[in-house]
Amino acid sequence: MFKTITRFWLCLAILFSTNLYAQEHLLPVLSGKVIDAQSGEAIVGATISVDFKKSGATTDAAGQYKISLPYGEYVLKVSSVGYNPYRTKVYMQSNLEINVELNDVTKQLEEVIVSASSNKRDIQTPSLGVTVLSLKGIKKLPTMMGEVDVIRSLQSLPGVSSVGEGANGLNIRGSNVDQNLIYIDDTPIFNPTHMFGLFSVFASDAIRDLELYKGGIPSRFGGRTASVLDIKMIEPNTDKFKMQGGIGLVSNRIMAEIPVVKEKLSVLVAGRLSANDYLFKAFAPVDLKNIRANFSDIATKIYFRPNQKNTISLSAYLSHDYYRVDSLFSIENVIAKQTSFDYGHKNASFHWNHYFSPKLSMLVAGAMSNYSTKTYAPDSVNTINLNSSILYRNASLSFDYQPVENHKFNFGTSVTGYDINPGVLNDGVVSRVSSVILPKEKSIEAALYLDDEWKMNEKLTIQLGIRYTKYWRIGAGTVNEYAPGLMPSINTVVNKKEYADGEVMASFGGFEPRLTMKYSLAENTTMKLGYNRQQQFFQLLTNNTTPLPTSRWKTADSFIKPQQSDFASLGFFKTFNDNVFEVSLESYYRNVRNTLDFVSGANLQLNPNIETQLITGKSKAYGFELMLQKKKGENSGWISYTYARAFNQMVGDFPEIQSINNGNWFATNYDKPHSFNVMWNIQPSTHHSFSFTFAYNTGRPFSSPSGSYEIGGKKYAVFAERNNDRVRDYHRLDFSWTINNPSMKHKRWEGSWVFTVYNLYGRQNPYSVFFKSTKNGLKAYELSVFASPFISMTYNFKFL
């Protein structure tokens, strides 16, 4: 099957390239490269327009562009958000190469915070629910303990939130954390945070930009039902050596770009290492002095450009976390006195871009991710040693084809394999806690996809997409068969069916249509409509608000059906004052089937019969987002308001036992109806800039007891409803002051100091509420993660 698919796409590529090879010689070709005048880095997504027309071309991942033009004289304009545009006249009488250097507008006190990959992206393209953040913009945001944090920066955007401070992952437009796909150079990240969610796992210096797809998700992406966060590492400079880094309260970091062969081969190496133990030893209360917490990241990239038609890159990303806490973890009715968590990613990817002609290009890619966790609780008799891992492998082939100026296609195929080791407890370890080894899970996911963007006229552009995905859960393995008419439990197993290695145990598949439409009401005003259907075969099982590294990942099987989501959105976009201001309004509705919840008192960690602990139901989410941006100038930033609701309805096959809240809809853990965010940057001179962020949102739901019962003189809570109460509303103000070293500004060494205050007025925001039994009955307690201002100082440097 896979051989047939591969041969089909290769034959199609040869057919297109042969046809276009003849066409490209009919007209002269204008080509070149667009780079940053200061750093020499390629500028990706710069807009190339001819004779002031909206249409044209954009630069690729190497900063290159190509346009076929009839003979004659033209006005060429090259522009990119955050840079001064470049204009010149060209006369086409033969092939012509024009390389362009763009000057960063920050040199003229202009900074773009939320930047698109091209000017007027929200206005001119059918992209809907897509945000592009540059690293320059992210670095302007106030930081927590001086750490530039991608995850926390995204939470200042409308429709993006988390359960609370210290939470793991993102909740985007009413989604659970596992419904969002996070990529770094096309390798997935399964746990995007360090230190229980305090910081994100991305080495920020190595990031070029990131794209967040909240709505109009291209058909090349699949496997999740909510959103895609696509992070790209920078292409190392091929002309000159560059180095940058920083020294901060939490971690130290450094990055080097090393040219090996000028304009052909270069290497990127970036690293970050934390040094937190001294903070706990010096400042923590007595009961917290045993805590240890360290993390590290390493990112590398080899970039090779043998000629104008080929680029090859090899990327690797490694992250590691270690922390030790007192009495946090329990298993098999044993509560650990002290627990160590050790987890991390080992990711690698390969990309080969080949340009057949100005109209056709090909990308061959391979990716691997190995996410592993170890939980260790040393004890003289009750030692706990728990290990789990996920091995992800992917191969893909895709093509970009633009036969005419107003019509372009992206199509390809992808094959993904998952090998999950859900849990191995005390294998070869001497302990009173018995050894448990869960069987490994294997699955394969294959997909074909096609996107067609068609500009029908000056007002209407349509992007149609279709993706077909086929999924197989394969052996070896054992599947329980339960007594008909009885709820699955360990007592109702009547048979066990065995499957051999490689044998199909369950399979699913289906089409995933995608549609976005843009209609221009005026030159600077557009309306957009979008629809996505997506499937998810891989999900996270946890009954914790903040999943621990030990949380269990599970693929679809005979009992757990894949999630399926239908998502519709509508948007209005308008720019003012030559694109300095932009206002946007987006609304959405999502319906998800086959979502999972757990029965009361569920054991999810090492249960070999996990299907007996789960309830399948459905979810819905809806809301609208209003955002006003000022994109450049001495004062820049945005103000946003979001109204968002997210609900679950859980009624299993046996409603009398398997229903939650009597089968009624109830708010999810991440349901926050009202959110208000302000991000503002003030840059009065080239040497000083000030940033403020303010965040407000409705308190998240929690389960409050409806009564109590008494045993032995102690009262215990009775929870009759799920998420029937809310914590107090959340609000926080952050401040950042950046000082650029004026004496070094015109030398190769540039230094800057960043002073930040997180939670400026010391708001004690509640993260959760828990209950304790006392002599006077049940008493409620609030837990706050950051209950006072956090002040930090970081020194950043560059050697250019």
N, C-alpha and C positions, 0 to 999 in steps of 0.2 A: 504493500500500500504506500509506504513512505517513499520507496524508490520511484513509484509511478508519479507521485506528487512532485518530487524533485526534478524528474525528467521533464515533466510538463512545464514547470516554471523556467527551466534552463532553455528549453526550446522556444518558449515565448520571448525570453530575453534576447536570444539570437535573432529571432524574427524581427523584433523591434529595432535592435541595433543595426541590422543589415539595412532595413528600410530607412532609418534615420541617418545612417552614414551618407547615403546619397543626398538626403534632403539638406544636411547641414552645409554642404558645399554650394548650394544654390544661393545662399545669402552670406554676406560677411558676418563674422561673429565678434561682438564686443565682450571682452572678458577682463578679469583682473581680481585683485584681492583687496579687501577693506580691513584696515588694522587701526588700533588705538595709537595715536601719535606719540603718547607718552610712554606706554608700556610695550608697544610693539605686538600686543596680542591680537589675534584675529577677532573681528567683531561678527558675531553670529546673528543672523536675522536682520541685517541692515537692508533698508529698502533702496532699490535701484529703480528710479522712474525716468521716463523719457518724455521730453516735451511737456512736462508738468502734468502728465496723466497719472491717475491713481494706480493703474496697473503697471506691472513691470516684472521685477524679479527680487528675490531676497538671497542674501549670502548663506552658504551652507555652513556645516560645522567647522570647515577650515577657513571660513571668511571669504570664500571664492564665489564669483557670480559669472554667468554667461548669458548673453542675449543675442539672438539673431535679428539683424535689422536690415531693411532695404537700403540701397545706396542713397546717400543724401546727408544733409546737415541736421544735427539734433542738439537739444539742450539736455545734458545729463545731470541728474540730481541724485546724490547719495546721502542718505540720512538714517539716523538711528536715535532712539530715545536716549537722552543723556549726553548727546554730542551735537556740536554745531554742524549744520548741513554743509555739503560740498557741492558746488555747481561749476560746470564747465561746458563749453561747446565742443562737439566732436563731429568729424566729417568721415562718414563710412564709405570707403572705396575699396577696402580690403580688411582682412582680419586685424583687429586693433586691441591692444592690451593697455588698460589704464588701472594702475594701482592707486588706492586712495588712503590717505591718513586722516582720520577724524580727530578733532580736538575735544576733550572732555569738557562739558559745560561747567563742571565744578570749578574750573580755573576762572570762570566769570561769575562765581557765586551762584550757580544754578545747579540744583541736584534733583534728580528724579527718584522718587521713593518707590512707588509701584510702577514698574516700567514694563512696557510691552516689547515684543521682539521687533516691532516696527511701529512707526508713527501711526496713530489713529487705528490701532489694531481692533479695538472694541467697535469702532465705527465702520471700518471698511471690510472686515472679514466676517464670515459666519460664525466665528468662535463664540461660544456662549458658556458662561460660567467658568472661564479660563483666566487665571491670573499668573503673570510672569513676574518674579522678583529677581532683581540682580543682587549680587553680593554687596555691591556698594550701598544699595538701599537698606539691606538687612543690617549692615554695620552701623547705620545711623540710628538704629533703634536702641533705647536703653536696655542694658543687659542685666542678667542676674549674676552677681559675684564676678562681673567682668567677662563672662562667657558669651560670645556671639552665638545665639541659639536659633537654629532654623525653625524648630517646632514652636517655640514660644513666639517667634516673629509672625508665623502664620496665624496664630491665635488672635492677632490684632485685626485680621481681615474679617469681613462679614461672612457669616455662615460657618465659621471655623471656631471650634471650642474644644475644651477638654472637661473631664469630670471635675477636675480641680487641680490646685497646685500639687505637684508631685504625682500627677496621674500619668499613666503610660499611654502614649499615642494621641491620636486626634479623633474628634467626633465632628464629622463634616456633614452638614445638612441632615441631621437626624440619624447619623449612622453610628454603628458600633465601631470600635477601634480596628477590628479585624476585617471590616468591610472596605477598608481603604488600602490601596496598593501603593507601596513606597518603593521606588527604585533609586539606586545610585549607579549610574552608567549601566543601566539595564540589568542590574542584579538586585534581587529583592532584599528588603530589610524587615525581619520578623519582629524585632524589638527595637524601636527607634530611640530609646532613651538610655541614659546613664543614671546611676544612683537613684533607683526607684522613681524615675521620671523627672528628676530635677533638671537634667540637661539632655540635649539631643546627642545622638551618636555620630554626628557628621563633623568631620574636621573642616571648619568653615573656610579656611584659607584655600583649600583645594577645590572649592565649589565655584563654577562659572556662573550658573544661574539655575533656577528651578521653575518648573511649570506645574501649577495646581489645576487639575481638571475637576471642577465640581459639577459640571453639567454636560456640555457637549463633548463627550469622550470619544476620540477617534476609534475606529474599529480595530486598529492594531493593538489596542489594549484590551485585555480580558482577564477573567479570574477573580474579580471583585465586583460588588454590587453598588458601590457608592462613589468612589473618587479615585484619582490617580495623582500621586505626587512624583513627578519625574525630575530627578536631580542629575545634573551633568557636571562632571569634573572638568577643569580647565584644560586646554591644550597647552602643553609646555612650550615656552618660547624657543624657537629654533635659531634665533640670531644672537642673543647675548645671555649671559648668566644673570639670574635674578634670585634674590632671596628675601624672605620676609618672615615675621614671626611676632611673638608677643610674650610678655611675662605678666602673669596675673595671680590673683589670690588663690584660685582653684587649680589652674593648670598653666603649663608653659607649652608653647607651640612654635614650630618652625617649618618653613616650606622653601624648597629650592627648585628652580627650573634650570636644567643643565643642558645646553646645546652640545651634542656629540658630533654631528656633521651639519655644518651650517645650512640652514633652510631645508634640511631633509630629515634629520633625526635628533630627537631631544627626549629628556627624561624628567619626570616630575616626581619629587619625593616630599611628602608632607607628614608631619607627626604631631601628636598632642599627648602630653603626659601629665596626669594630675598628681598633686602632692597635698593630700587633704589630712593625712593622719595627724599632723602637728596641730591642726585646728581643734580636733577632738581632744587631744592630750592637754592643750593649753586652755581652751575656753569652755569645753563641755561640762555640764553638771556631773557630779560624782557617778550617778547611775547611768551615764552615757559615755564615760571615758573608755569603755572597752570597744566602742564602735570603731571600725576601720572601713575606709571606703576609698578605693582608687579605680581609675579607669584610664584607658589609652586608646588612641586611634592611629592607624598608619594608612596612608593612601599613596599609591604609586601609579604612574602612567608612563608608558613608552609610546611616543608618537613618531611615526615614520611616514614620510611622503616621498616615495621614490620618483614620482613624476607628476605631471599635471592631472592625470586621470585616476590616480590611485592614492588613497591614504589608508594606513593601517595603524591601529592602536591596541595596546594591551593594558588593561587596568586591573588593579588589585586594591581591595579595601579590607582592612582587618580592624576589628574593635574588640576590646576586652574589658570586663568589669569584675571587680572583686569587692565584696563588702561583708563585714562580720557584725552581727548584732546579737543582743541577748534575747532569748526566748521569743522568737517570732514565728517559728515554723513547728508544725506538729504533724505526725503521721502515725498510722497504726496505733492510735490512742496513746502515743508517746509524745510528750511536749519537750522540745529541745531546750536545754539550758543556754546553749549558744549555737548559732547557726551561721555558716559561711555560704555565700552564694558566689558562684564563679560561672560566667557566661560570656559569649561573644560570637561574632561573625567572622568567617573567612570567605571572602567573596573575590571572584575574578571574572573578567569578561574580555572578549575579543571582538573587534570590529574591523571590517574591510569594506571601504567605500570605493566603488568603481564608477566612473563617469563615462558612459558609452558615447554620449553626445550632450549638447545643451538641453535636450529634451528628455533624456533617459538616464537614470542612475540606478545603481544596485547597492544594497547593503547586505552583507553576510555577517551574522553575529552569533556568538556563543556565550553562554553565561553559566556560572556555577556559584552556589551559595551554600555554606555549611554553617548552620546555627546550632550551637550546642550549649547545654546548661549542666551544671553540677551543683548539687546542694549537699552540704556535708555538715553533720552535727556530731562532733566527737564526744563520746561518752564512754566511761569505762565498761559499761554493760549494754547500753542502749544506743549504740552507734547507728547513725543514719547516713547512708551514702546513696544518693539518688541521681541518676544520669538520664538525660534525654537529648535527642538531636533531630534536626531536619536537614536532609540533603536535597537541594534543588538543582536541576540541570535543564538547560534550555538551548535549543538551536533554532535559528530563524533565518528566513530569506525574504527580503522585501525589495520592491521596486517603486521608484517615483517616475511617473511618465506624464509629460505635458505636451500633447500633440499640437495644441493651439494655445494662444495666449489666455483664453477665457475658460479653459478646460484642463483639469489636472487630476491624475489618478495616483493613489497609493495602494498597492496590493502586495500580498505575500502569504507566507505560511509559517507556522510556529509549532514546535513540539516540546512539551515540558514533562519532566519526570520528577516525582516526589518519592523519596524514601524517608519514612518517619520511624524513628525509634521512640515510642511514646513514654517509655519509662523502664529503667532497670534499677531495682532497689537491692542494695547490699549483696551484689554478686561477688562472691569470694571474700566477703567481709565477715569477721567474727563479731556477732552481735546477737542479743536476745530478740531483736526485731527480725522477723523472718524475711528471707529473700523472695522478691517478686520480680519476674521478668515478663513484661507484656510483649506479645508478638509484634513484629515489625509490620508496617503497612507500606504497600507500594501502589502507585497509581501513575497513569499516563494521561496527559491532556494534549490533544492536537487540534489545531485551528487553521482555517482558511479565512482570509478577510479581503475586503475591497472597499476603498473610499473613493468617491467621485465628487470633486468640487467643480461646480458648473456656474459660471457667471453668465446668466441668461441675458441680462441687459444692465444698464447703469444702476438700476434700482434693486433688482432681485438676484440674489446668489443662493444656490442650494447646495448643500453637502449631504450626499446620500452615502450610507455605509451599511455593509452587511458582514456579519461574522458568523461562521458556523464552527461550533466547538463540539468535539466528541471526547468523552471521558471514560476511562476504564479503570476500575479497581481490580488489581491482579493479585494472584496468590504468590507464595503459599499462604494459606490461612484456614481458619475455622469459623464457621457461621452457625450461631445457635438457631435452632428452630423451636418456637414456643407453642404451647397448647392453644388451639383455636379458641377464640372467645374469651381468653384470659389475658390480663395485662402482663407484659413481659417482666419477669423477675427470675431470680436464681431458682425459685421453687417451681416455675412453670416451663423449664427447659425439658423438651421431650426428645430432642435429637441434636446431634452436632454434625454438620456437613463439612467434609474436608475438601480443600482445593489444593491442587498440585502447584508447584512453582511455575509461574507464568500463566496460569489458567485464569480466565476472566471470572471474577466473583460478582461484579455488578457493573453496569454501564449506563451512561446517560448521555444526552446530546441535544442539540437544538440550535436554531438560528437566533441571532441577536441583531435585530435591525437598529440602525442609528440614523438620525435625521436632524439637521439644523438648517434653518432658513433665515436669511437676512433680507430685510426690505428697507431701503433708504427713503425716509420721509422727506429729507432735505440733505444737503451736502454734509452737514455735521450732526444729523439725527437719524437713528436707525431703530427698527423693531426687529427682534429675533425670536424664533420659536425653535424648541429642541425636544427631541424624544430619544431615550436610550432604553434598550433592553439588555440586561447583563445577567450572567450566571456565575455562581461562586461554588466551587467544589472543595474548598479548603477553608476551614474556619477554626476559631479559637473557642475552647471550652473553659470557662472560668466562672466561679461564683463570688469572685472578689471584685470590688469596685476598681481597684488598681491591680491588674494581673501581676502576680509574681513571675520571676523567670521560670518557675516550675509549672506555669499554666500549660494546659495540654492542647496541642493542635491536632485536628482530626480531619481526614478526608472523607468524602461521601462514600457510602457503602449501601448494603442492602436495607439498612434501617434509617440511615441519615441521608435524606434527599438533598440535592444541591439547592442552594438559595437561588431564587429568581426575582429580579427587580425590574419594574417598569417605572421610568422616571420621565416626567414632562416638565418643561420650564419655559418661561416667557420673559423677555427682557426688553428694556428701553434704555438707549444710550444717547447722550448728547454732549458735545464739547463746545466750549466758549473761548473767546479771546485767543484765537490762534492756538488752540489745544492746550492752553495753560490750565483751564478748568475742565473737569468732566463730571457729569452726574449720571448715575446708573441706577436702575430699579429692576430687580429680578425677582420673580416668584417661581415656586416649584412645588411639585407633589410627587412623592415616591410611595409605591406599593411593593412590599417585599413578601414573598411566600417562602415557607419552609425555614423560618427563623427558629432558633433553638433557645430554650430556657431549661431550667433544672427543677426537679421536685424538691420540696423542703427537706433539708438535711442531706442533700446529695453528696455522694462521694465520687468525685470526678478524677482524682489524681491517678490512682493505680487500680482502677476498676476494670477488669477484663471484659465485663458485660456493661459497657458504658451506655448502651441503648436503654437500659432499664432505669437510668437516672435522668433522662432527657424528655422534654415535652416539645413537640413541634407545633408552631403556630404561625402567625403572620404579624407584620409590622406596617406602620404607615408614618410618613413624615411630611410636613408641609410648612410653608412659610414664605416670607418675602424679605429682601435685603435692599436697603437704600444706602447709597454711598456717594459722597461728594469729595472730589480730589482736587488739590492744587498741585500740579506736577512739577513746577520749577519756580525758581526765584529765591530771594533771601528767606522767604517764608514758604514752606511747602509741607504737604502732608495730606491727611484725609480724616473725614468724619463719617461714621457709619452707624446705622441702626438695623438690627435684625429681629424679626419676629419669627420664631421657629418652634414647632411642636413635634414631638416624637412619641408614639404609642405602640404598645404590644398587646396582642390578644392571644392568649395561650389556652387552647382547648385541645387536648390529645384525643386519641382514639377511645379512651375510657373517661368521659367527662366527669363522672362522679368522683374520680380520684385524680385525674391528670389535668384539671383546670386550675388556673390561677385567678384570684379575684372573682370567683364564680363565673369565669368565662367572659367577663367584661373587659373592655379596653382599659389599660392602665399606663401611666407615664413611665418612660424608660429612665434609667439612672442618669442619662445625659439630657433629659428634657429641660431646657431653660428658655421659657417663652420670650423674654426680653433681653437683648444685649445691645450695649452702646459702647463704641470704641472711638477714641480720638488719638491720632498720632500726628505730632507737629514737630517740624524741624526748623530751627532759626539759625541762619549763618550770616552774621553781621560782617565778618571779614574772612579772609582766606586762612586765618590762623585759629579761629574759634567757631565752634558750632554747638548749639544746644538742642536737645531733643526731649520731648515729653510724650508719654503715653498714659492715657486714662482708660480704664476698663470697668464696665459695670454689667452685671447680668443677674437674672433671677437665680435664687438659690436652687440647687439641684434637689430632686426628690430623695427621700429615704423612707424606710419602713418604720412606722411608729407603733408601739404596742397598743392593742385595743383593750387589753385587760391583763390580769396576772393570776397566778395560782401559787399556793404556799405549800412548801414541803420542808419539814424540819425547822420551822420558824423563819425560813427565808422565802422571799417572794420572787417568782420568775415570770418573765414577760410572755405574753401570748400575742403572736402576730397573726391576725386574721386577714390582713390585706397587704398587698405589695405596693410600696412607694406611695403611701397615702398621706405623707407629710413632706415638708421642705425645710432645708436649712436656711439660715438668714441670707439675704441678698449679698452678693459679692461686689466689692469695688476696690480699686487700687490705682495709685498714681506713681509713675516712675519718672526719673530724671537722669539725663546724661549730658556731660560736658566734655567735648573733645578739644584738645589743644594741640595744634600742629606746630612743630618746632620751626620757628621762622628762620633761624640761622642756618638750617640744613635744607631749606626748601629748594634751592637751586643746585644741590649737590646730589651725587648718586645715593647717598644715605638720607632717608627721610624717617623722622621719628614723630610719634604723637603719644600724648597721654590721654586716657579716657577715665573720667571720674563718674561713677554711677551711684545712684541711690534707688534701690528697689523697695517698693512699698513706702513711699516718702512719708506719709502721715501715720504709719504704723497701724493700719487697719487689721484687726484680728478676725480675718475671714475664716469661717468654719469650713473644714473639709468634710467632716462627717459628724454624726451624732451617735453615741452608743449609750447603753443603759447598764447600770449596776444595781444589784440588790443590796439594800441597806436595812437597818433596823426599822427605819421609817417608811419602807417600801422601795419602789423603783425610783432611781434618780438618773436624770439625763445629763450627759457630759458632752461638750463640744471639743473636737480635735482641730487645732489650727496648725498648719505646716509652717508658714512664715508670718508670725504674729507681731513682728517689729521691723523697723527699717533695716535693710542690709546695704552697707556702704562698701564699695570696692574701688580699687584703682588698678589700671592695667597700662603697661607700656607696650606700644606696638611699633615695629620698625620695618623698613623696606630698604633693600639694597638693589637699585635698578641699574 
